[in-house]
Amino acid sequence: MTPAAVPEGPVRPTGRFLWSHPAHAVALGFGSGLSPWASGTVGTLWAWLSFLVLDPWLADRHWAGLLVVGTLVGWWACTVTARHLRTQDPGSIVWDEILAFWTVLWLVTPASGEALWSRHLAAFILFRAFDALKVGPVGWADRAFKGGGWRGGFGILFDDFVAALCTLLVIALWVFFTA
């Protein structure tokens, strides 16, 4: 390929791009990040559905291991995919939403029955609000690790983990004051 044939600017991910590298499949949430609208919300919904499928089969130690390994693999996958998309924090990368929301659901799931569904729904709404609006510490986390390379790959994940922490804090306060 001649230098003139190399496209400049951001790359729009496609199904072909998704499966062209293992990092792309992970970072793009196995296709959920290809949604033409609200890819972060679609990725979070994918996280919720996959959590409901996996949770009966995974003990707490399995979830902890999955989240640690998922974070390390995700750091690599987000770094590689962002570089290939020529964008610091592409909206199509949703592995950050998936990991962060799995963390939230894992920690609020000990509830059961109606409390479980109300906490899951509250968690979804709160997490999406914190992630999309980037208020307070989430905005700080989003700005703190901007850039390319490994720092940027970590930053893609970090602000969503901070959004998860904020979500869990609000839910803990809600449970405390309504108990």
N, C-alpha and C positions, 0 to 999 in steps of 0.2 A: 504494500500500500504506500503510495507516495504521500509526502507530508501534506500536500494540498487536499488529499482525499480524507484526512482525519477530521471528523467534525469537531467544531469548537463549541464551547458552552455546555450546559447541562444535557445529560442524556435522559430521555424519557424511557422508563423501564417497560418492557413488554414481556409476554410469556416466553419468548425466546431468550431474552436477557435473564429472566428468572432461573431458567434451567441451564444457563451457560456456565455457571460456577456454583459450587456448593455454598459458598458464602452468600450468594445472592438469594438462594432458596431460603436460608435461615433468616437473613436480615429482612427480606420481604415477606416474612411470615407465611412461607409456603404458598404464596399467591394472594393472601389477604391484603397486602400492601399495594396490589395493583388496582384496587378499587378506584374508579375515576372520581369518586366523591368521598370525603371524610375518611381517608385511609386509616388514620389513627383510631377512629371510632370503629371501623370495620375490624382492624387488628385487635382492638380491645374485646369486641364481640367474639372474635375467633378464640381469644384467650379464655373468655368465659365458657364458651362451648367446650373447648378442649379440656378445661379444668373439670367440668362436670363429667366428662367421659373418663378422665384419668384418676380423679380423686378416689373413687371406690377401690382402686387398685394400688394406690400409693400411700404408704405410711409416712409419718412426719419426717423420718430420716431420709426417705426417698425424695420427698419434696425439697428438703434442704439440699440434698445432693444435686438434684435436677436444677435448682436455682443457681447454685454455685457454678456447676459445669455450664449451664446455659448462659451465665454472665460472662464467663471466660471465652466460650465459643462465640457468643454474641459480640463481645468486644472486637474479636478478630473479624467476624462477619460484617459488622457495621463499618469497621475501618475500610475493609476491602471494597465493600459495595459502594460506600460514599465516594471513594476514590474512582471507581469505575463509572459512577453516575456523574462525576465531576461537580459534585455539590457537597458542601460541608455537612448538612443535616437534611437529607432528602425526606420529604413527607412520606414517600413510599416505604421507607424503612420503618417497620412496625415491630421488630423484635423487642425493642425497648418497651413498648406498650404491653406486649405479651408477657415478658418477664415481670414487669412491675405489677401488672394486674394479677398474675398468678400469685405473687407474693401477698397482695392484699387479700385475695380470696382464701388462700391457705390460712392466713391468720384470723380471718373472720368466720371461717367455716365451723369451728366448734359449736356454734349455735345450731339449732335444729328447727324443723317445722317452719312456721310462719316467720319466726325471727331470722331464720337463715335467708329466706327470699327477700325480706325487707332489708337485711344487711347487704346482701349481694346487690340489690337494686340501688341502694344508697351508695354503696362502694363504687358502682359503675358511674353513677351521676357525678359523685364527688371527684373521682379520679379523672374523668373526662374534663370536668371543669378546671381542676388544677392543671392538668396537662395542656389544655388548649389555651387557657387564659394566662398561664405563666405568671401568676401573682406571687408576690413575696419571695420566699426561699426558692420556689420553682424557677422564677425568672432569674434569680441570682445564679442558680445551678446551670441554667441554660446558657448564660453568658460566660460563666467561669471557664468552661472548657471548649470554647469555640476554636475552630481551626481544623487543619487537616491532620492526617497521620493518626498515630495511636492515641494522641491526646483528644483529637476530635471524635474518634470512635468511642472512647470512654465517655465523652461529653454527651453523645447521642443517648447513651444508657443512663447517665447520672441524673439528668433532670427528671426522668420518669421515675427513678427510684425515690427522688425527693418528693415528687407528686404522690407516690404511693405512701410515703411516710406521713405527709400532710393528710391524706385520706384516712389513714389508720388513726391518726391523732383525733380527727373530727369524730370518727366512729366511736373511739374509746370514750370521748367526752359525752357523746350522745348516749351510749350505754350506761355510763356512770351516772348521768343526771336523770335518766329515765328508769333506772332500776329501783 
